[in-house]
């Protein structure tokens, strides 16, 4: 199966779980999250990296084939002393998808693709250099979609953002824009640090959807339902999308009007994306 055929391309929410907490792996998979990220990076201290790899290795055989399709492994960043061992583990267990933090170059991504030819890759953009090289990263081999590391990007740029992270609107637009140009799945927005402020979580998720993101990272199970609610198409949106696809089919791809609105290729693409999310 091509990396671009994985259902992870259409997941609207991804829940992080620490790699050292194997007791939470199945809980995360059963939490209602459409994607689960087993984290070997930020959630694991320097002295616990090998423990996290061991726990992941031992747990991997207990996952069903369907569960493995939900899993993403966040390895440590390229250039760190943990990177090589993480890649070796990913190769050993045939990891279906890797989240690569602090992605900053085409060579980094293509290098991973050569080692893991059947693994989908999600580069995480969280540095100024990664943002500057966004186009080449989006077009690298086996890239499924991009992800925004909003907190690390703020720190790298020396930003002090307001509650709405208005200062990152340009960066968010660039991820959406370059994803569309590269013809990969819509990007994944970064985290909301609050796990209790439902209004903030919902507002952040709604902003992400309006801007063209296809999903959002979650740090707590409480966030999943709110993020899903923001991204999942309504019944009216699904019905509209079906009508658009039908009108496009009947016109053999030519321009046609529906409810007084011109249906051209961008509208058809949006309708298809809505139906993919509904699945």
ABEGO torsion letter per residue (X at the ends): XBAAABAAAABABBBBBBAABAAAAAAAAAAGBABBBBBABAABBAAAAAAAAAAAAAAAAABBAAAAAABBBBBBBBGBAAAAAAAAAAAAAGBABBBBBGBABAAAAAAAAAABAABBBBBBBABAAAAAAAAAAAABBGBABBBBBAAAAAAAAGBBBBAAGAAAAAAAAAAAAAAAAAGBBBBBBBBBABAABAAAAAAAAAAAAAAGBABBBBABAAAAAAAAAAABBBAAAAAAAAAAAAAAAAAGGBBBBBGGBBBBAAAAAAAAAAAAAAX
